[in-house]
Each structure stands twice: as C-alpha cells, then as structure tokens.
C-alpha cells in the first residue's frame, strides 16, 4: 500500500500499539530487553573448539574450565584448542563422551576464573518457551564471532530420541553449542538437525547431570547407566558376534575391584540371569533397585574358571554437575509464549507499511529466468538490488505493470546493482540515516514481502568481512591444457557447459575479455566470477571458432549433509561488509530492505548463505553506492 503519513509517525503509532503487549503474554519490548540481557551475560562463556582442522562449539559451565559439547565431536584423551570471544586460546583435554546420548565433557587445563553459564533444568521446559542458540555455525570466524539465533521449544522432549526440539536453527559447526533459556541457563546442547527448519535437536542438559561423574572420567561410556542406579565401578561392552559381555575398565579402589573383578573378565550372569548383552545387565540393575536390593550377584568367567562375586548395591552418591550460584534471576521468561509459533503475525501491521518499498525484478541469463527482489529508492527513478541475480532485459512489476529497467551501475564486490525506471518512484526507502547500533545482537528484524507475509528474524552477528569461499562460477568440466593455446574440455559433467552445448574436445580460448591460455587461466577466471553470471565464451572446435553465452552455475554441495540440501544464493560470500540474521530467507527474496522491529532501516538483504545465516549489507554501504552513482 502507499504510505501517506510520515514513516516516523506511523512507527511511533505502531510501537504504542505493540508495546508493552501484542498479545496477553507477548510483551515485545520486555522480551527484547531480556534477550539483550541474556546475550550479554552468556556470550563470554560460548566457545569454539578446534582439533585436526575441524571446528565445532561448546559452552563453559564452571569457572575452573568444564566445557560441555557433543559426544560425536569429542574423543576422550584427545587435546583440543578452546577459542573464546575475547581472543584467548586455551588448551583442553577431552574427558568422558557418551555416544548414545551425544554428550561430552572437556576440561580446560590449569585455569580458574573463567566466564561461565549455569546448567538449567530441562525437565521444566515447555512448548513455545523462548530460547536462544549461540554457537559457531560453519566454523570459527574471529571477525564474525559466535552467531545468535532465536527460537522456541517445539517439543520439550521428543518421543523415542529423548531430545529437545526447537526452532533455533543449527548446521555443521554448531554441534556442541548451547541452547539457552532467557534466564541465561544452558537447557540443552546442539546435536543434529532434520530437513525442515523446525527440526533442530538438542541433548537435554539433564543428561549431562545424570552422567556427570562418568563424563569426568577419561572414557567413552560403553554402558549407559540409568539415573539413580548405584555405581558399581566398572564398564563393560558387548563383544560382536559372540553374545558375551567383557569388562573394559575397573575403577581403582572401587567396590568391583575390592570384590575381585578384573579387566577382560566375561560377565556370564547377573542375579542368576544369563547375560548376553549389556541390556540384560541394565535391566537386572533396575529390577534390583526397584526391589530395594542391598547386594547384587555377578557371575564371571575368567579363562576356563567360573566364579561368583557379590557386590554391595548402595544408593548412588554421584554428583550432578558443578556447584554454582544463579546469577540471572527468573523474570518469568521460562513461561510459554504461544505467539512465537507465528511470530511474523505480531509484526504484520508494521510490515504492511514497509512492503510497498519492494518490487520483484525478472530477467534472463541464457536459458534461465532469474527473479529477485528490488528496493525502490525514495525521490528518484532508482532501484537497488542483488547484481548476480539481475541478467539481461530486467523488468520490474510495479502496480501490476511490467516496467523495463536500465542498469546504471554495479558493485561486484558487494553484489549490488543500481537500475533506473522511466518514471519517478511514488514511494521508496531513504538511505540517508544510520541504523540504530545500540544492542544490535538479538534485535528483532523484519524483512518486508510485497507479495505476502514478511519474515521476522534476529540480528545474529556484528558487521564483518565475508571471505570468498564458495561463490565462484562452475562449468561442470574436467580440464587439460593445450600448449598455451587454451583449456581443453576433457570431460563434461552436468552443469553450465553441457547446458550451453559445449562438447568434449572443445578448447576454451576466451572468457569475456580474458584470454585463456590454459587450465589455470580458466580456473582463475571462474574463481573470481559469480555463479549465474552470463559469460561470453569463445571456443575452438576443430577448425572453427564458436561464441556462446553461458550462464555459470553453482558448484555442487560439498557434502551429503542435510544442511546442504536447501537452496542457497549462488553468490553468498565474498562481501566487504555484511552481518548475519536468522531469517528463513529464500534466495529470490534477497535485494529487499531490512528493518528492525521499531522500523529503523538496517540494511539490504543480499544472500542466503546457509541453513542458519542470511546476510545483509549495512545501510552505510548501500547509501554510498547509491550516492556515487546517481
């Protein structure tokens, strides 16, 4: 719709309408302040953990260096580097790891006085309770730091898996990171994801409490004990294909050692019941506990000798984690907020006042039709958008009419393009004000949608330089060199080269204005060229020279991980300045403006980088580009 009143007036009216309450239990202003407070308190305790070239996440939960992480990421006894947000890099050793429940513990060496977060109580979690994820998706990047994501609990404990399910997004690199409640307590640890965006699964924090003593010992747990069972002081495991159970370790000075149990003993029976697996031992221990037994009989086989041991079966005295005092009081934000299920509905009035500033731009790149969002620039004929998604003959749909556009300027370093329409914009965005910077991390943001409901996200990272790693052109070929006379296409796979009709044996001699003398020249050109760019290619085929326009494609996903199965922007990194937010932004929705929940202009959406991270370019960068090319 067309805005007839001034934007500040409308925004002030909107804030009065939604603050302090949008719904009976949804007070956006107080919720926003509590998010800021929680992030300030817990961020120093969030760490990245590196080993052997891989990086994952963790959280410090005691001042003397206990670090929680994921069981699938930690090997007991291995050394790790723990990376803090203040730049410190400390050594740690892997302690216990429980593969069945995907929980692990590390100990930072020779340290005290570390920032830490409290362990909460996962049994008290409720559906629609707000939560925060803070960890290192995609690996450690000191310039970017840890990434903030907001969500709510979908299922406090999922059936079967015993996991906490939330909408706080995860991807590789997040494993072992913390899920916090808004009182600053760690309520779960990141474990795995499913295909849909609300399938983010975390290990409930009480699993760490249940196995705290075991996790403090440098071992992988071979038998997962049941909470409340006495500790017998030994570990055992199934022997494959032999239906037998062998003792792995015996605790020095423990009740099993005193009774005569040794490493490599075979557990033949327990309480006169034959043992063929650790499951039988677990069930027998539960039965003994339930009937109040004070002793338990274990039959063992040592070589050819069979004997019976009697062990005392006393109440467990295991600890449940480090003794800490709560630093954040419960301000009522452990309560469910049903409005979080459809958060964008709560900002619908403001979004409808902003979406007229967006248009849809269509164009051609070879045989492909491209679609991208554009942002009208106020008091001008200009539209700013995402360069790599604007091809030949761009057209904007405005007020139901297709309007032809002319490309005015490009900024390839930031993937920006400026277009001009014949008539002046009736409305548009003003880029002459800096965004509000106070308390940016965790701030609610709005992506307007001219064709429907907008998207709500939170500001996830500081502004940083995004290094170019994956945003490069892809032909889908295997190359060789033809004596400094070009790059030979030895094999052609699925991709841009095949789509353009290139053949095996063709020799590429020119890409746009770049002379290609060999394989390295072509690879260098592709590494600097955005995916989906339309490139003019000169090819020698036999005695002929052929010219073609080829729309380069994206490199294939580099793993089979579910996080790589979603659609991402072709050009999604290599920007001079961006910040991250956690909107489920589709690639074709880039090019539009991004606001905070109070209507302040924050930047321009530029890329869907990954499952977790959508990127936006700050207002100052877009403003400079527009002003330099008016």
C-alpha positions in Angstrom: 0.0 0.0 0.0 1.1 3.6 -0.5 2.3 5.4 2.6 0.6 8.7 3.0 1.7 9.7 6.5 5.3 10.2 7.5 7.1 6.9 8.4 8.3 8.1 11.9 4.7 8.9 12.8 3.4 5.5 11.6 6.2 3.8 13.5 5.6 5.7 16.7 1.9 4.7 16.5 2.9 1.1 15.8 5.2 0.9 18.8 2.4 2.2 21.0 0.1 -0.5 19.7 2.5 -3.4 20.3 4.3 -2.2 23.5 4.1 -3.2 26.1 1.9 -6.0 24.8 0.9 -7.5 21.4 -1.0 -10.4 23.0 -1.8 -11.2 26.6 1.5 -12.9 27.2 3.6 -11.3 24.4 5.3 -8.1 25.5 7.7 -7.4 22.7 9.6 -4.6 24.4 10.3 -6.5 27.6 11.1 -9.7 25.7 13.5 -7.7 23.5 15.3 -6.3 26.6 15.5 -9.8 28.2 17.1 -11.1 25.0 19.7 -8.4 25.2 20.4 -9.1 28.9 20.7 -12.8 28.3 23.2 -12.4 25.4 25.3 -10.0 27.4 25.6 -12.5 30.3 26.1 -15.7 28.4 28.1 -14.7 25.3 31.6 -14.7 27.1 31.0 -18.4 28.0 30.3 -19.6 24.4 33.4 -21.1 22.8 34.6 -22.7 19.6 36.6 -26.0 19.9 39.2 -27.0 17.3 41.1 -30.1 16.6 42.7 -31.5 13.5 41.4 -28.8 11.2 37.7 -29.2 12.3 35.9 -26.8 14.4 32.7 -27.2 16.5 31.1 -25.5 19.5 30.9 -25.7 23.3 30.0 -23.7 26.4 31.9 -23.2 29.7 29.8 -24.2 32.7 32.3 -23.7 35.6 34.9 -21.2 36.5 37.6 -23.9 36.5 37.1 -24.8 32.9 34.4 -27.6 32.5 33.2 -27.3 28.9 30.1 -29.1 27.6 30.0 -30.3 24.0 28.6 -33.1 21.7 29.5 -36.7 22.2 30.0 -37.2 18.4 32.7 -34.4 18.3 34.9 -35.4 21.3 37.4 -38.2 21.8 38.3 -38.9 25.4 42.0 -38.2 26.0 42.5 -36.0 22.9 43.8 -32.5 23.1 41.7 -29.5 21.9 42.0 -25.8 21.4 39.2 -23.7 23.0 38.6 -20.3 21.4 37.0 -17.5 23.4 35.3 -14.4 22.1 37.9 -12.2 23.9 40.6 -13.8 21.7 42.0 -16.3 24.3 43.1 -19.7 23.0 43.3 -22.3 25.8 44.3 -26.0 25.8 41.7 -28.6 26.9 41.5 -32.3 27.2 38.6 -34.5 26.2 37.2 -36.3 29.3 34.1 -38.5 29.0 31.9 -38.9 25.9 28.6 -40.7 25.8 27.8 -41.7 22.2 24.3 -42.9 22.9 23.2 -39.6 24.3 25.6 -37.5 22.3 27.0 -35.7 25.4 30.7 -35.0 26.2 32.8 -33.0 28.7 36.2 -31.3 28.3 38.5 -29.8 30.9 40.5 -26.7 30.2 43.9 -27.2 31.7 45.4 -25.1 34.6 42.8 -22.4 34.7 40.4 -20.6 37.0 38.2 -17.6 37.0 36.7 -18.3 33.6 33.3 -16.8 32.5 30.7 -19.5 32.6 26.9 -20.1 32.3 24.7 -22.1 34.6 23.2 -25.5 33.8 19.4 -25.3 33.8 16.8 -27.9 34.3 15.5 -29.5 31.1 12.6 -31.2 32.8 10.9 -27.8 33.3 10.9 -26.9 29.6 7.6 -26.1 28.0 6.3 -25.9 24.4 6.6 -22.4 22.9 9.1 -21.4 25.6 11.6 -18.9 24.1 15.2 -19.9 23.7 18.5 -18.7 22.2 21.1 -20.6 20.3 24.7 -19.1 20.5 27.5 -21.0 18.8 29.7 -21.2 15.7 27.9 -22.4 12.5 30.2 -23.1 9.6 33.2 -23.0 11.9 35.1 -20.4 13.9 35.5 -16.9 12.4 37.0 -14.4 14.9 35.8 -11.4 12.9 32.3 -12.6 13.0 32.2 -14.3 16.4 29.5 -16.6 17.7 26.1 -16.4 15.9 22.8 -15.6 17.7 19.6 -17.4 16.8 16.2 -17.0 18.5 13.5 -19.7 18.6 11.1 -21.5 20.8 10.7 -25.0 22.1 8.7 -27.2 19.7 8.8 -30.4 21.9 10.4 -30.3 25.4 11.4 -34.0 25.0 10.8 -35.8 21.7 9.5 -39.3 21.9 12.0 -42.1 21.3 15.1 -39.9 20.9 14.8 -38.1 24.2 15.9 -34.9 22.5 14.7 -31.3 22.9 13.3 -30.0 19.6 13.3 -26.2 18.9 13.1 -23.7 16.0 16.6 -22.2 16.9 18.4 -23.1 13.7 21.6 -25.3 13.6 24.0 -26.6 10.9 27.6 -28.1 10.9 29.9 -26.3 13.3 27.0 -25.8 15.8 27.5 -29.3 17.2 28.2 -29.0 21.0 26.9 -25.4 21.1 24.5 -24.2 23.8 20.7 -23.7 23.8 19.8 -21.1 26.5 16.6 -20.1 28.2 16.0 -16.4 28.6 17.2 -16.6 32.2 20.7 -17.4 30.9 20.7 -21.1 31.8 22.0 -23.8 29.4 19.0 -26.0 28.8 20.4 -28.2 26.0 23.4 -28.9 23.8 23.2 -28.9 20.0 23.2 -32.4 18.4 21.6 -32.8 15.0 19.1 -31.5 12.5 16.3 -32.7 10.2 15.3 -31.4 6.8 12.6 -28.9 7.9 13.6 -25.7 9.7 11.9 -26.6 12.9 13.8 -29.9 13.3 16.7 -28.9 15.4 17.5 -31.4 18.1 19.5 -30.9 21.3 20.7 -33.1 24.1 18.7 -32.0 27.2 21.0 -30.6 29.9 19.8 -33.1 32.5 21.6 -35.9 30.5 24.9 -34.2 31.5 23.7 -34.1 35.1 22.8 -37.8 35.0 26.2 -38.9 33.7 28.3 -36.1 35.3 30.6 -38.5 37.3 31.2 -40.7 34.2 31.8 -37.7 31.9 34.5 -36.5 34.3 36.4 -39.8 33.7 38.5 -40.1 30.6 36.5 -42.8 28.9 33.8 -43.4 26.3 30.8 -44.9 28.1 30.3 -48.4 27.0 27.1 -48.9 29.0 24.7 -46.1 29.5 23.5 -46.2 33.1 20.1 -45.4 34.3 19.8 -42.4 36.6 19.5 -43.3 40.2 21.3 -46.6 39.9 24.3 -47.2 42.2 27.7 -47.1 40.7 29.4 -50.5 40.6 32.8 -49.1 39.5 33.3 -51.0 36.2 32.5 -50.6 32.5 31.7 -53.3 30.0 30.8 -53.7 26.4 29.2 -56.3 24.0 31.6 -58.5 22.0 30.4 -58.6 18.5 29.0 -61.9 17.2 29.8 -63.7 20.4 26.8 -62.9 22.7 29.2 -62.1 25.5 29.9 -59.0 27.6 33.5 -58.2 28.6 34.8 -55.9 31.3 36.7 -52.9 29.9 37.7 -50.9 33.0 37.6 -51.4 36.7 37.7 -48.3 38.9 40.8 -48.3 41.2 39.6 -48.7 44.8 36.0 -49.2 43.8 33.6 -51.8 45.0 34.1 -54.0 42.0 37.9 -54.1 42.4 37.5 -54.9 46.1 35.2 -57.8 45.2 37.8 -59.2 42.8 36.5 -58.1 39.3 39.3 -57.6 36.7 39.6 -56.2 33.2 38.8 -58.8 30.5 36.5 -60.8 32.8 33.4 -62.0 31.0 30.1 -61.2 32.7 28.3 -64.5 32.4 25.3 -63.8 34.7 23.7 -61.2 37.0 21.3 -62.2 39.7 21.2 -65.7 38.3 20.1 -64.4 34.9 22.2 -65.3 31.9 24.0 -62.2 30.3 24.4 -62.0 26.5 24.3 -58.2 26.2 24.7 -55.0 28.3 21.0 -54.5 28.1 20.5 -57.5 30.3 22.8 -56.0 32.9 21.0 -52.7 32.8 17.6 -54.4 33.2 18.8 -56.5 36.2 20.2 -53.4 37.9 16.9 -51.6 37.5 15.0 -54.6 38.9 17.4 -54.8 41.9 17.0 -51.1 42.6 13.2 -51.4 42.4 13.0 -54.2 44.9 15.4 -52.4 47.3 18.3 -54.9 47.0 21.4 -54.1 49.0 23.7 -56.7 47.3 24.0 -58.0 43.8 25.5 -61.2 42.5 27.6 -61.3 39.3 28.8 -64.5 37.7 32.1 -64.1 35.8 34.2 -66.3 33.5 38.0 -65.8 33.7 39.6 -68.1 31.2 38.1 -71.5 31.9 37.3 -70.6 35.5 33.8 -69.6 36.5 33.1 -67.8 39.8 30.5 -65.6 41.5 31.1 -62.2 43.1 28.9 -60.3 45.5 28.9 -56.5 45.3 27.2 -54.1 47.7 24.4 -52.3 46.0 24.1 -48.9 47.8 22.4 -45.7 47.0 24.2 -43.6 44.4 26.1 -40.5 45.7 27.0 -39.3 42.2 27.2 -35.5 41.6 25.1 -33.7 39.1 27.4 -31.0 37.9 29.5 -28.2 39.3 28.2 -26.3 42.3 27.3 -22.8 41.0 25.1 -19.9 42.1 22.5 -18.5 39.7 23.5 -15.0 38.5 20.3 -14.4 36.5 17.0 -14.4 38.3 13.9 -15.9 36.8 11.9 -13.0 35.4 9.1 -15.1 34.1 10.7 -15.8 30.7 10.5 -19.6 31.2 6.8 -19.3 30.5 5.5 -20.4 27.1 4.6 -17.7 24.6 2.1 -19.2 22.1 2.5 -16.1 19.8 6.1 -17.3 19.0 4.6 -20.0 16.8 3.6 -17.4 14.3 5.9 -14.5 15.2 5.5 -12.7 11.9 1.8 -12.2 12.7 2.7 -10.0 15.6 4.5 -7.5 13.3 2.0 -7.6 10.4 0.9 -4.0 10.8 4.4 -2.6 10.5 5.3 -5.0 7.7 2.3 -3.8 5.7 3.6 -0.2 5.9 7.0 -1.2 4.6 6.3 -3.7 1.8 5.4 -1.1 -0.8 9.1 -0.3 -1.0 9.9 -3.6 -2.6 9.3 -4.9 -6.1 10.0 -8.1 -8.0 12.6 -8.0 -10.8 12.7 -10.6 -13.5 15.4 -11.0 -16.2 17.1 -13.6 -18.4 20.5 -15.3 -18.1 21.0 -17.5 -21.1 18.1 -20.0 -21.0 17.4 -19.2 -17.3 14.8 -16.8 -16.0 16.0 -15.0 -12.9 13.8 -13.5 -10.2 15.0 -11.2 -7.4 13.6 -8.6 -5.1 14.5 -4.9 -5.6 14.2 -1.9 -3.3 12.8 1.4 -4.6 15.0 4.4 -3.7 12.9 7.4 -2.5 12.7 10.6 -4.5 14.4 9.0 -7.5 14.0 6.8 -10.6 16.3 4.2 -9.0 16.0 0.6 -7.7 18.8 -1.2 -5.9 19.1 -5.0 -5.9 21.4 -8.0 -6.0 23.7 -7.9 -9.0 24.3 -11.6 -9.6 20.6 -12.2 -9.9 19.9 -9.5 -12.5 20.6 -10.6 -16.1 19.6 -9.3 -19.5 16.4 -7.2 -20.1 15.4 -6.7 -16.4 11.8 -5.9 -15.8 10.1 -4.7 -12.5 6.5 -5.4 -11.7 5.1 -2.2 -10.3 1.4 -1.5 -9.6 0.5 -4.5 -11.7 2.6 -3.3 -14.8 5.8 -4.6 -16.2 8.3 -1.8 -16.3 11.5 -2.1 -18.3 14.7 -1.2 -16.3 18.1 0.0 -17.4 21.3 -1.0 -15.5 23.0 2.1 -14.2 25.9 0.8 -12.1 27.3 -2.4 -10.5 29.3 -3.0 -7.3 30.6 -6.6 -7.8 32.5 -6.6 -4.5 29.2 -6.3 -2.7 27.0 -7.9 -5.4 24.9 -4.7 -5.7 23.3 -3.3 -8.9 21.5 0.0 -9.5 18.7 0.1 -12.0 16.7 3.0 -13.4 13.0 3.1 -14.3 11.4 5.7 -16.7 9.2 7.4 -14.1 10.0 8.5 -10.6 9.2 6.2 -7.6 6.0 7.1 -5.8 7.5 5.7 -2.6 10.8 4.2 -1.5 13.5 3.8 1.0 15.6 6.7 2.3 19.2 5.6 2.8 20.4 8.8 4.5 20.2 7.7 8.1 22.5 5.3 10.0 20.7 2.4 11.7 20.4 2.2 15.5 23.5 0.3 16.7 22.8 0.0 20.4 22.1 -3.6 21.5 22.1 -4.8 17.9 22.8 -8.5 18.7 19.5 -10.3 19.2 17.4 -7.3 17.9 14.2 -8.3 16.2 14.3 -7.6 12.4 11.7 -7.6 9.7 12.1 -8.5 6.0 9.0 -7.0 4.2 7.4 -9.0 1.5 5.3 -7.2 -1.3 3.5 -10.5 -2.1 2.6 -11.8 1.3 3.7 -12.1 4.9 7.1 -10.8 5.9 9.8 -12.6 7.8 10.9 -12.0 11.3 14.5 -12.7 12.5 17.1 -11.6 15.0 20.3 -9.7 14.4 22.9 -12.6 14.7 26.4 -11.2 14.3 28.5 -8.0 14.2 29.3 -6.5 10.8 32.3 -8.4 9.3 34.1 -9.1 6.1 32.8 -12.3 4.4 35.7 -14.1 2.7 35.0 -15.7 -0.7 35.0 -19.4 -0.3 32.2 -20.9 -2.4 30.8 -18.1 -4.6 32.5 -18.9 -7.8 31.4 -19.9 -11.3 31.0 -23.5 -12.2 31.2 -25.1 -15.7 31.0 -28.8 -14.7 34.0 -29.9 -16.7 37.4 -31.7 -16.3 40.2 -29.6 -18.0 43.6 -30.1 -19.5 45.9 -27.6 -21.2 46.6 -27.4 -25.0 50.2 -26.0 -25.2 49.3 -22.4 -24.1 46.5 -22.4 -26.7 43.5 -22.8 -24.4 41.8 -25.0 -21.9 40.7 -28.4 -23.3 37.4 -29.9 -22.1 38.4 -33.5 -21.5 35.1 -34.5 -19.8 31.8 -32.7 -19.4 29.5 -33.4 -16.5 26.1 -31.9 -15.6 26.4 -28.2 -15.5 26.6 -25.0 -17.4 29.0 -26.3 -20.2 26.6 -29.2 -21.1 23.6 -26.9 -20.9 25.3 -24.5 -23.4 26.0 -27.3 -25.9 29.8 -27.5 -25.4 31.4 -30.8 -26.3 34.3 -32.9 -25.2 37.4 -31.8 -27.1 36.3 -28.2 -27.3 39.1 -25.7 -26.4 38.1 -22.6 -24.5 40.3 -19.7 -25.6 38.4 -16.7 -24.2 36.0 -15.9 -21.3 34.5 -12.4 -21.7 37.6 -10.2 -22.3 40.0 -12.6 -20.6 42.4 -14.6 -22.9 42.5 -18.3 -21.7 45.9 -19.8 -22.4 45.4 -22.9 -20.3 43.7 -24.7 -17.4 45.0 -22.3 -14.7 43.7 -19.2 -16.5 40.2 -20.7 -16.7 40.1 -21.8 -13.1 41.4 -18.3 -12.0 38.6 -16.6 -14.1 35.9 -18.9 -12.6 37.1 -18.3 -9.0 36.6 -14.5 -9.5 33.2 -14.8 -11.3 29.9 -15.0 -9.5 27.6 -18.1 -10.1 24.8 -17.4 -12.6 26.7 -14.6 -14.3 26.2 -14.6 -18.1 29.6 -15.0 -19.6 30.6 -14.8 -23.3 32.8 -17.7 -24.2 34.9 -18.2 -27.3 35.6 -21.9 -28.1 37.7 -23.6 -30.8 36.1 -26.7 -32.2 38.3 -28.3 -34.8 39.0 -25.5 -37.4 36.0 -23.4 -36.2 35.7 -20.7 -33.6 32.3 -20.6 -31.8 31.0 -18.0 -29.5 28.4 -18.8 -26.8 26.8 -17.0 -23.9 26.9 -19.3 -20.8 25.1 -18.8 -17.5 27.5 -20.2 -15.0 26.0 -22.3 -12.2 26.8 -23.1 -8.6 29.4 -25.6 -7.5 27.7 -28.8 -6.2 27.3 -29.2 -2.5 30.4 -30.5 -0.9 28.7 -33.0 1.4 25.7 -35.1 1.8 24.7 -33.3 4.9 21.0 -32.3 5.2 22.1 -28.7 5.6 23.5 -28.7 2.1 20.1 -29.9 0.6 18.5 -26.5 0.9 18.5 -23.8 -1.8 21.1 -21.1 -1.1 22.1 -18.0 -3.0 24.6 -18.5 -5.9 26.6 -15.5 -4.7 26.6 -16.0 -1.0 30.0 -14.8 0.3 32.9 -12.6 -0.6 31.3 -9.3 0.6 33.3 -6.4 2.1 30.8 -5.8 4.9 27.8 -7.9 5.9 26.0 -9.0 9.1 24.1 -12.2 9.7 20.5 -12.7 10.7 18.5 -15.9 11.1 15.6 -15.4 8.7 14.5 -18.4 6.6 15.2 -16.1 3.6 14.7 -17.7 0.1 17.4 -16.7 -2.4 14.9 -14.9 -4.6 13.9 -12.7 -1.6 17.3 -11.0 -1.5 17.6 -7.5 -2.8 14.9 -6.1 -0.4 15.3 -3.8 2.6 15.8 -5.0 6.2 14.3 -3.1 9.2 14.3 -3.6 12.9 11.1 -4.1 14.8 10.8 -0.4 15.5 11.0 0.5 11.8 14.7 1.6 11.7 16.3 0.8 8.3 19.2 -1.7 9.0 20.4 -2.7 5.5 19.7 -4.7 2.4 19.3 -8.4 2.3 22.0 -9.8 0.0 22.3 -13.6 0.3 21.1 -16.8 1.9 24.5 -18.2 2.9 23.4 -21.3 4.7 20.7 -23.0 6.7 21.4 -20.7 9.6 22.8 -17.5 8.1 21.1 -14.9 5.9 23.4 -12.0 5.1 22.5 -8.3 4.8 24.7 -5.3 3.7 24.7 -2.4 6.2 22.9 0.8 5.3 26.1 2.8 5.0 27.5 0.6 2.2 24.3 0.8 0.2 23.9 4.5 0.7 27.5 5.2 -0.5 26.9 3.0 -3.6 23.6 4.9 -4.5 25.1 8.3 -3.9 28.2 7.6 -6.0 26.1 6.5 -9.0 23.1 8.9 -9.0 
